[in-house]
């Protein structure tokens, strides 16, 4: 096995001739068979990585890109230089499966992007963001802030955006307590609470403020906050949690779940995504060690 691959996986050089590598050929056949039986590129890559099947001498890490290249490689059916590892019928079935999945996923992505329209906000200034497509770029899709003074833009494929939002939705479904707002997440105080606070502030400016007066007003504020929380936010949170309890984690973006739980999403620095729920809580992606969500080396492969 080579440290760096100069020939396709499944082959090796022996006495100056390209020949089939038996163990790797078995992996190739397994990949095609699993794929046409319904496994995704990601699932196959994760299985091979878990089993620590080496790709080269240096790595046993597999990803969607490597699996996709194998499924797309016509050399595995045999050429003048390469002996066949799989038959043409199996290859054609895999290619047809890939095309059908791509069509289905494209339709799902279109439906998902429709659900996002008018709900994507700029993480820097809060303005609406609009989706734009530039076919000349490797990642065609981007979201641009409509605030010309800001001009912030995030380039992210539809598939990647929906996949990452879905991970955040699944986090909420698995822990619906995330829908309960904390005090600092609640909106601006009501007029009643603001008036009571103003009375306290004004009283503190007097020469001899009364401790009993201040305690009384603070008690009134606490009671009012309790009433407001229970009559609005807490009731809303309770309803949202009830909905989330009936949901199950999804493999793909679910527009109905999104509409039920999410008010808006925001795209921030380095493409970080935050979900702003209908109960006024914020669910954020964890920032990667490199501080960036963009991976220019990774391509967007269909399952």
C-alpha positions as a Markdown table, in Angstrom:
| # | Residue | x | y | z |
|---|---|---|---|---|
| 1 | Unk | 0.0 | 0.0 | 0.0 |
| 2 | Unk | 1.3 | 3.4 | -0.9 |
| 3 | Unk | 1.8 | 6.3 | 1.5 |
| 4 | Unk | 0.3 | 8.6 | -1.2 |
| 5 | Unk | -2.0 | 7.3 | -3.9 |
| 6 | Unk | -1.0 | 7.7 | -7.5 |
| 7 | Unk | -3.3 | 5.0 | -8.8 |
| 8 | Unk | -6.9 | 4.3 | -7.8 |
| 9 | Unk | -7.7 | 2.5 | -4.6 |
| 10 | Unk | -8.1 | -1.2 | -5.3 |
| 11 | Unk | -4.9 | -1.5 | -7.4 |
| 12 | Unk | -1.2 | -1.8 | -6.7 |
| 13 | Unk | 2.0 | -2.0 | -8.8 |
| 14 | Unk | 3.7 | -5.4 | -9.1 |
| 15 | Unk | 6.8 | -5.9 | -11.3 |
| 16 | Unk | 6.0 | -2.6 | -13.0 |
| 17 | Unk | 2.5 | -3.6 | -13.8 |
| 18 | Unk | -0.8 | -2.4 | -12.4 |
| 19 | Unk | -2.6 | -5.3 | -10.7 |
| 20 | Unk | -5.7 | -5.7 | -8.5 |
| 21 | Unk | -5.0 | -5.4 | -4.7 |
| 22 | Unk | -7.1 | -8.3 | -3.3 |
| 23 | Unk | -8.0 | -6.8 | 0.1 |
| 24 | Unk | -8.8 | -3.3 | -1.4 |
| 25 | Unk | -10.8 | -4.9 | -4.2 |
| 26 | Unk | -13.0 | -6.5 | -1.5 |
| 27 | Unk | -13.6 | -3.0 | 0.0 |
| 28 | Unk | -14.5 | -1.7 | -3.4 |
| 29 | Unk | -17.1 | -4.4 | -3.9 |
| 30 | Unk | -18.5 | -3.8 | -0.4 |
| 31 | Unk | -18.8 | 0.0 | -1.1 |
| 32 | Unk | -20.8 | -0.6 | -4.3 |
| 33 | Unk | -23.0 | -3.2 | -2.7 |
| 34 | Unk | -23.8 | -1.2 | 0.4 |
| 35 | Unk | -24.5 | 1.9 | -1.7 |
| 36 | Unk | -27.0 | 0.3 | -4.0 |
| 37 | Unk | -28.7 | -1.3 | -0.9 |
| 38 | Unk | -29.4 | 2.2 | 0.5 |
| 39 | Unk | -26.3 | 3.3 | 2.6 |
| 40 | Unk | -25.3 | 6.9 | 2.1 |
| 41 | Unk | -21.8 | 8.1 | 1.2 |
| 42 | Unk | -21.4 | 9.3 | 4.8 |
| 43 | Unk | -22.6 | 6.1 | 6.3 |
| 44 | Unk | -20.2 | 4.0 | 4.3 |
| 45 | Unk | -17.3 | 6.4 | 5.1 |
| 46 | Unk | -18.1 | 6.2 | 8.8 |
| 47 | Unk | -18.2 | 2.4 | 8.7 |
| 48 | Unk | -14.8 | 2.1 | 7.0 |
| 49 | Unk | -13.3 | 4.6 | 9.4 |
| 50 | Unk | -14.8 | 2.8 | 12.4 |
| 51 | Unk | -13.4 | -0.5 | 11.1 |
| 52 | Unk | -10.0 | 1.2 | 10.6 |
| 53 | Unk | -9.7 | 0.0 | 7.1 |
| 54 | Unk | -6.6 | 1.9 | 5.7 |
| 55 | Unk | -6.9 | 4.1 | 2.7 |
| 56 | Unk | -3.1 | 4.7 | 2.5 |
| 57 | Unk | -0.3 | 3.8 | 4.9 |
| 58 | Unk | -0.8 | 7.2 | 6.5 |
| 59 | Unk | -4.5 | 7.2 | 7.1 |
| 60 | Unk | -7.6 | 5.1 | 7.8 |
| 61 | Unk | -9.9 | 8.1 | 7.7 |
| 62 | Unk | -12.6 | 7.9 | 5.0 |
| 63 | Unk | -14.9 | 10.7 | 3.9 |
| 64 | Unk | -17.8 | 11.3 | 1.5 |
| 65 | Unk | -15.4 | 12.6 | -1.2 |
| 66 | Unk | -13.4 | 9.4 | -1.3 |
| 67 | Unk | -16.4 | 7.1 | -1.5 |
| 68 | Unk | -18.0 | 9.3 | -4.2 |
| 69 | Unk | -14.8 | 9.1 | -6.3 |
| 70 | Unk | -14.8 | 5.3 | -6.1 |
| 71 | Unk | -18.4 | 5.1 | -7.2 |
| 72 | Unk | -17.8 | 7.4 | -10.1 |
| 73 | Unk | -14.6 | 5.6 | -11.3 |
| 74 | Unk | -15.2 | 3.7 | -14.5 |
| 75 | Unk | -11.8 | 2.0 | -14.2 |
| 76 | Unk | -13.3 | -0.5 | -11.8 |
| 77 | Unk | -15.2 | -2.1 | -14.7 |
| 78 | Unk | -11.9 | -2.7 | -16.5 |
| 79 | Unk | -9.7 | -0.8 | -19.0 |
| 80 | Unk | -6.6 | -1.6 | -21.1 |
| 81 | Unk | -4.5 | -0.7 | -18.0 |
| 82 | Unk | -6.7 | -1.8 | -15.1 |
| 83 | Unk | -8.3 | -5.2 | -14.6 |
| 84 | Unk | -12.0 | -5.2 | -13.6 |
| 85 | Unk | -13.0 | -5.3 | -10.0 |
| 86 | Unk | -16.8 | -5.1 | -10.5 |
| 87 | Unk | -19.0 | -5.8 | -13.4 |
| 88 | Unk | -20.6 | -3.2 | -15.6 |
| 89 | Unk | -24.1 | -3.9 | -14.4 |
| 90 | Unk | -23.2 | -3.2 | -10.8 |
| 91 | Unk | -21.5 | 0.0 | -11.8 |
| 92 | Unk | -24.5 | 1.2 | -13.9 |
| 93 | Unk | -26.9 | 0.4 | -11.0 |
| 94 | Unk | -24.7 | 2.5 | -8.6 |
| 95 | Unk | -24.5 | 5.4 | -11.1 |
| 96 | Unk | -28.3 | 5.3 | -11.5 |
| 97 | Unk | -28.8 | 5.2 | -7.8 |
| 98 | Unk | -26.5 | 8.2 | -7.3 |
| 99 | Unk | -28.4 | 10.2 | -10.0 |
| 100 | Unk | -31.8 | 9.3 | -8.4 |
| 101 | Unk | -30.6 | 10.3 | -4.9 |
| 102 | Unk | -29.2 | 13.6 | -6.2 |
| 103 | Unk | -32.5 | 14.4 | -7.9 |
| 104 | Unk | -34.4 | 13.6 | -4.7 |
| 105 | Unk | -32.0 | 15.6 | -2.5 |
| 106 | Unk | -32.1 | 18.5 | -4.9 |
| 107 | Unk | -35.9 | 18.6 | -4.5 |
| 108 | Unk | -35.6 | 18.4 | -0.7 |
| 109 | Unk | -33.0 | 21.2 | -0.7 |
| 110 | Unk | -35.3 | 23.4 | -2.8 |
| 111 | Unk | -38.2 | 22.8 | -0.4 |
| 112 | Unk | -35.9 | 23.6 | 2.5 |
| 113 | Unk | -34.5 | 26.8 | 1.0 |
| 114 | Unk | -38.1 | 27.9 | 0.4 |
| 115 | Unk | -38.8 | 27.5 | 4.1 |
| 116 | Unk | -35.7 | 29.7 | 4.9 |
| 117 | Unk | -36.7 | 32.6 | 2.8 |
| 118 | Unk | -37.2 | 35.8 | 4.8 |
| 119 | Unk | -35.9 | 34.1 | 7.9 |
| 120 | Unk | -32.2 | 34.5 | 7.4 |
| 121 | Unk | -30.6 | 37.4 | 9.3 |
| 122 | Unk | -27.2 | 38.9 | 9.2 |
| 123 | Unk | -25.2 | 37.9 | 12.3 |
| 124 | Unk | -23.3 | 41.2 | 12.2 |
| 125 | Unk | -26.0 | 43.8 | 11.9 |
| 126 | Unk | -29.4 | 41.9 | 12.1 |
| 127 | Unk | -30.6 | 42.9 | 8.7 |
| 128 | Unk | -32.3 | 40.5 | 6.3 |
| 129 | Unk | -30.1 | 38.4 | 4.1 |
| 130 | Unk | -30.9 | 37.3 | 0.6 |
| 131 | Unk | -29.8 | 34.2 | -1.3 |
| 132 | Unk | -27.7 | 34.7 | -4.4 |
| 133 | Unk | -26.4 | 32.2 | -7.0 |
| 134 | Unk | -23.1 | 32.6 | -8.9 |
| 135 | Unk | -22.6 | 29.7 | -11.3 |
| 136 | Unk | -19.0 | 30.7 | -11.9 |
| 137 | Unk | -18.0 | 29.9 | -8.3 |
| 138 | Unk | -17.3 | 26.5 | -6.8 |
| 139 | Unk | -19.8 | 27.1 | -4.1 |
| 140 | Unk | -22.6 | 28.7 | -6.2 |
| 141 | Unk | -24.9 | 29.8 | -3.4 |
| 142 | Unk | -24.3 | 32.7 | -0.9 |
| 143 | Unk | -26.3 | 34.9 | 1.4 |
| 144 | Unk | -25.8 | 38.6 | 1.4 |
| 145 | Unk | -26.9 | 41.3 | 3.9 |
| 146 | Unk | -29.3 | 43.8 | 2.5 |
| 147 | Unk | -27.8 | 46.5 | 4.6 |
| 148 | Unk | -25.5 | 48.2 | 2.1 |
| 149 | Unk | -23.5 | 49.8 | 5.0 |
| 150 | Unk | -22.8 | 46.2 | 6.3 |
| 151 | Unk | -22.3 | 44.2 | 3.1 |
| 152 | Unk | -21.6 | 41.0 | 5.0 |
| 153 | Unk | -21.8 | 37.8 | 2.9 |
| 154 | Unk | -21.6 | 34.1 | 3.7 |
| 155 | Unk | -20.8 | 31.7 | 0.9 |
| 156 | Unk | -22.4 | 28.3 | 1.7 |
| 157 | Unk | -24.1 | 25.6 | -0.4 |
| 158 | Unk | -27.8 | 25.0 | 0.1 |
| 159 | Unk | -27.1 | 21.4 | 1.1 |
| 160 | Unk | -24.5 | 22.3 | 3.7 |
| 161 | Unk | -26.7 | 25.1 | 5.2 |
| 162 | Unk | -29.7 | 22.8 | 5.5 |
| 163 | Unk | -27.6 | 20.0 | 6.9 |
| 164 | Unk | -26.1 | 22.2 | 9.7 |
| 165 | Unk | -29.5 | 23.7 | 10.6 |
| 166 | Unk | -30.9 | 20.2 | 10.8 |
| 167 | Unk | -28.1 | 19.3 | 13.3 |
| 168 | Unk | -29.2 | 22.2 | 15.5 |
| 169 | Unk | -32.9 | 21.2 | 15.2 |
| 170 | Unk | -32.0 | 17.7 | 16.3 |
| 171 | Unk | -30.2 | 19.1 | 19.3 |
| 172 | Unk | -33.4 | 20.9 | 20.3 |
| 173 | Unk | -35.5 | 17.8 | 19.7 |
| 174 | Unk | -33.1 | 15.7 | 21.9 |
| 175 | Unk | -33.1 | 18.3 | 24.6 |
| 176 | Unk | -36.3 | 20.4 | 24.5 |
| 177 | Unk | -35.3 | 22.3 | 27.7 |
| 178 | Unk | -33.3 | 24.4 | 25.3 |
| 179 | Unk | -36.6 | 26.1 | 24.4 |
| 180 | Unk | -37.0 | 27.6 | 27.9 |
| 181 | Unk | -35.8 | 31.2 | 27.9 |
| 182 | Unk | -33.4 | 32.3 | 30.7 |
| 183 | Unk | -33.8 | 35.8 | 32.2 |
| 184 | Unk | -31.1 | 37.4 | 30.0 |
| 185 | Unk | -32.7 | 36.0 | 26.9 |
| 186 | Unk | -36.1 | 37.5 | 27.5 |
| 187 | Unk | -37.2 | 40.6 | 25.6 |
| 188 | Unk | -37.2 | 44.1 | 26.9 |
| 189 | Unk | -39.1 | 44.7 | 30.1 |
| 190 | Unk | -42.8 | 45.5 | 29.9 |
| 191 | Unk | -44.1 | 49.1 | 30.5 |
| 192 | Unk | -45.3 | 48.0 | 33.9 |
| 193 | Unk | -41.9 | 46.7 | 35.0 |
| 194 | Unk | -40.1 | 49.7 | 33.4 |
| 195 | Unk | -42.4 | 52.1 | 35.4 |
| 196 | Unk | -41.7 | 50.3 | 38.7 |
| 197 | Unk | -37.9 | 50.4 | 38.0 |
| 198 | Unk | -38.1 | 54.1 | 37.2 |
| 199 | Unk | -39.9 | 54.7 | 40.5 |
| 200 | Unk | -37.0 | 52.9 | 42.3 |
| 201 | Unk | -34.4 | 54.9 | 40.4 |
| 202 | Unk | -36.2 | 58.2 | 41.2 |
| 203 | Unk | -36.6 | 57.3 | 44.9 |
| 204 | Unk | -32.9 | 56.4 | 45.2 |
| 205 | Unk | -32.1 | 60.0 | 44.1 |
| 206 | Unk | -33.8 | 61.4 | 47.2 |
| 207 | Unk | -31.9 | 62.5 | 50.3 |
| 208 | Unk | -33.3 | 59.8 | 52.5 |
| 209 | Unk | -34.5 | 56.8 | 50.4 |
| 210 | Unk | -36.7 | 54.3 | 52.2 |
| 211 | Unk | -35.6 | 50.8 | 52.4 |
| 212 | Unk | -39.2 | 49.6 | 52.8 |
| 213 | Unk | -40.3 | 51.5 | 49.7 |
| 214 | Unk | -37.5 | 50.0 | 47.6 |
| 215 | Unk | -38.2 | 46.4 | 48.9 |
| 216 | Unk | -41.9 | 46.9 | 48.2 |
| 217 | Unk | -41.2 | 48.0 | 44.6 |
| 218 | Unk | -38.7 | 45.2 | 44.0 |
| 219 | Unk | -41.3 | 42.7 | 45.3 |
| 220 | Unk | -43.8 | 44.2 | 42.9 |
| 221 | Unk | -41.3 | 43.8 | 40.0 |
| 222 | Unk | -40.7 | 40.2 | 40.9 |
| 223 | Unk | -44.4 | 39.5 | 41.0 |
| 224 | Unk | -45.0 | 41.2 | 37.7 |
| 225 | Unk | -42.1 | 39.3 | 36.0 |
| 226 | Unk | -43.6 | 36.1 | 37.3 |
| 227 | Unk | -47.0 | 36.9 | 35.9 |
| 228 | Unk | -45.6 | 38.0 | 32.5 |
| 229 | Unk | -43.3 | 35.0 | 32.2 |
| 230 | Unk | -46.1 | 32.6 | 33.0 |
| 231 | Unk | -48.7 | 34.2 | 30.8 |
| 232 | Unk | -46.5 | 34.7 | 27.8 |
| 233 | Unk | -43.0 | 33.2 | 27.5 |
| 234 | Unk | -43.4 | 30.3 | 29.7 |
| 235 | Unk | -46.7 | 29.3 | 28.2 |
| 236 | Unk | -45.1 | 29.6 | 24.7 |
| 237 | Unk | -42.1 | 27.6 | 25.8 |
| 238 | Unk | -44.4 | 24.9 | 27.3 |
| 239 | Unk | -46.3 | 24.6 | 24.0 |
| 240 | Unk | -43.1 | 24.5 | 22.0 |
| 241 | Unk | -41.7 | 21.8 | 24.3 |
| 242 | Unk | -44.8 | 19.8 | 23.8 |
| 243 | Unk | -44.4 | 20.0 | 20.1 |
| 244 | Unk | -40.7 | 19.1 | 20.3 |
| 245 | Unk | -41.6 | 16.0 | 22.5 |
| 246 | Unk | -43.6 | 14.7 | 19.6 |
| 247 | Unk | -40.7 | 15.1 | 17.1 |
| 248 | Unk | -37.9 | 12.7 | 16.3 |
| 249 | Unk | -34.4 | 13.5 | 15.2 |
| 250 | Unk | -34.2 | 13.7 | 11.4 |
| 251 | Unk | -31.6 | 12.6 | 8.9 |
| 252 | Unk | -32.6 | 15.5 | 6.6 |
| 253 | Unk | -33.9 | 19.0 | 7.0 |
| 254 | Unk | -37.7 | 19.0 | 7.9 |
| 255 | Unk | -39.5 | 22.2 | 6.8 |
| 256 | Unk | -42.4 | 21.5 | 9.2 |
| 257 | Unk | -40.2 | 21.1 | 12.2 |
| 258 | Unk | -38.3 | 24.2 | 11.2 |
| 259 | Unk | -41.5 | 26.3 | 11.0 |
| 260 | Unk | -42.8 | 25.0 | 14.3 |
| 261 | Unk | -39.6 | 25.8 | 16.3 |
| 262 | Unk | -37.7 | 28.6 | 14.6 |
| 263 | Unk | -38.3 | 32.3 | 14.3 |
| 264 | Unk | -35.1 | 33.2 | 12.4 |
| 265 | Unk | -31.6 | 32.0 | 11.8 |
| 266 | Unk | -28.5 | 34.2 | 11.7 |
| 267 | Unk | -25.3 | 33.7 | 9.7 |
| 268 | Unk | -22.2 | 35.1 | 11.5 |
| 269 | Unk | -18.5 | 35.4 | 11.2 |
| 270 | Unk | -16.8 | 32.4 | 9.5 |
| 271 | Unk | -20.3 | 31.2 | 8.6 |
| 272 | Unk | -21.4 | 30.3 | 12.1 |
| 273 | Unk | -25.2 | 29.5 | 12.3 |
| 274 | Unk | -27.5 | 30.4 | 15.2 |
| 275 | Unk | -31.1 | 29.4 | 15.5 |
| 276 | Unk | -33.4 | 31.9 | 17.2 |
| 277 | Unk | -36.3 | 29.9 | 18.4 |
| 278 | Unk | -39.9 | 31.0 | 18.8 |
| 279 | Unk | -39.4 | 31.0 | 22.5 |
| 280 | Unk | -36.7 | 33.6 | 22.3 |
| 281 | Unk | -33.8 | 31.3 | 22.9 |
| 282 | Unk | -30.6 | 31.0 | 20.8 |
| 283 | Unk | -29.0 | 27.7 | 19.8 |
| 284 | Unk | -25.5 | 28.2 | 18.3 |
| 285 | Unk | -23.0 | 26.0 | 16.6 |
| 286 | Unk | -19.8 | 25.3 | 18.5 |
| 287 | Unk | -16.9 | 27.2 | 16.9 |
| 288 | Unk | -14.4 | 24.7 | 15.4 |
| 289 | Unk | -10.8 | 24.8 | 16.6 |
| 290 | Unk | -9.7 | 26.6 | 13.4 |
| 291 | Unk | -12.3 | 29.3 | 14.0 |
| 292 | Unk | -13.9 | 28.7 | 10.5 |
| 293 | Unk | -16.7 | 26.7 | 9.2 |
| 294 | Unk | -15.5 | 26.9 | 5.6 |
| 295 | Unk | -13.5 | 24.1 | 4.2 |
| 296 | Unk | -12.5 | 25.0 | 0.6 |
| 297 | Unk | -11.1 | 21.5 | 0.1 |
| 298 | Unk | -14.4 | 19.7 | 0.7 |
| 299 | Unk | -16.7 | 19.3 | -2.2 |
| 300 | Unk | -20.5 | 18.9 | -2.0 |
| 301 | Unk | -21.2 | 15.3 | -3.0 |
| 302 | Unk | -24.6 | 13.9 | -3.4 |
| 303 | Unk | -25.5 | 10.9 | -1.3 |
